[in-house]
Amino acid sequence: MRILHTADWHLNSRLGRQQRNPDLVRALNRVALYLEEERVDVMLVAGDLFRERSHAEQLQAGVEIIKIAFKPFIERGGTIVAICGNHDSEVFFTTLRDALDLVMPASQHGDELHSSGRLYLVPRARVLRLSDRDGQVVQFVLMPYPSSSYLRGEAGQRFETLAQRNRAIAEQFRSVLTRLQQGLESRWPSVLVSHILTRGMLAPSGHYLEESDEVRLEASDLSFPWSYVALGHVHCPQAALPNAVHMRYAGSIERLDYGERDDQKSVVLLEIKDGRLVEPPRLLPLESAPFYEVEVRNPAQELPTLPALYPDHERALVRYILHWDSSTMSVGERERLCQAIEGLFPRWYEREIRDVRSGTVTSSALTFQQSRDVLATVRHYLDLCLKDDPEPEREAMLQLAEQLFMEVEER
């Protein structure tokens, strides 16, 4: 069975004033070509198909993008399996899954194997058993993002902190994973698909996380003899554990913010035959939009040189910083400089204007990370507001905020 592993599409994303769907559509079209060129049987999407807080019209547009790109793959018998990530709507996944199951039942050959040639959206943990055109069967253990949905059925549980709640989610996640592993057939190879961090791994924002931020897998949680482990959530393509070539984060399909400017995006191609990987997984490259931070200190001298310095200026995503002197330049002249820079970089997404005389700094637009990570932004704001308060009062306020975060997430 030939499998393509991808993740973290984040359809409907914005970066400041820029809509990212054109870049993401380009990447998905390349993925669709790889499916044909490499004769792929199954494409795994390890979470985060969509940007969080996508409204109904955006979700409809995202589904249309997926349909246009991958309908030919489905029509020739290919199968797409997509699990729910932390930015996906579990309600939307469940609704669409139920509609798809109504049109095309999931099982074939009794209950032993599941139907090929269709899209599976997976909001809850489950096992899929799929066969390729030659009859090779692979078992896919599908473990969506470890959210509070894993605690459903645990009536009466209340948690004082996010760290306490996440420990409970982690325990339930491991319990579900163990139960699914115990139900696997030893005669068939098994692939784990999840959207989660492994211990010691950097978060998508590039920072190490505390236990209050995320549920994480330990190396021991992956000790089962998996033929392959397909992970999402980390945007930079990499191995999930040291020296584990069969356990990978696919990474996002496009550079989503300036922090990913040096990432070489890709998807992962692998083949399983006779119960094991035929060869080490192969990375298939994806073209990505260039990112630049452009600082202009002397507009008269520097502006004429920018086209030569940035030959891809028309497609680059740019944050620019303009220094101006209000004692020698009018506001109108400053705006004309901004217009000149923005005309050269039509895909600018954020700007910062610094007055060298007064020291005033004005900026516009949020980064991708700031716009998507509401919880972290609120925490940062509270830390700034409470930094001079006595420690007991500060801790009490932060604990109240954590309770509010948990209540909002569980709604």
Order of alpha helices (4+ residues) and beta strands (2+ residues): beta-beta-beta-alpha-beta-alpha-beta-alpha-beta-beta-beta-beta-beta-alpha-beta-beta-beta-beta-beta-beta-beta-beta-beta-beta-alpha-alpha-beta-alpha-beta-beta-alpha-alpha-alpha
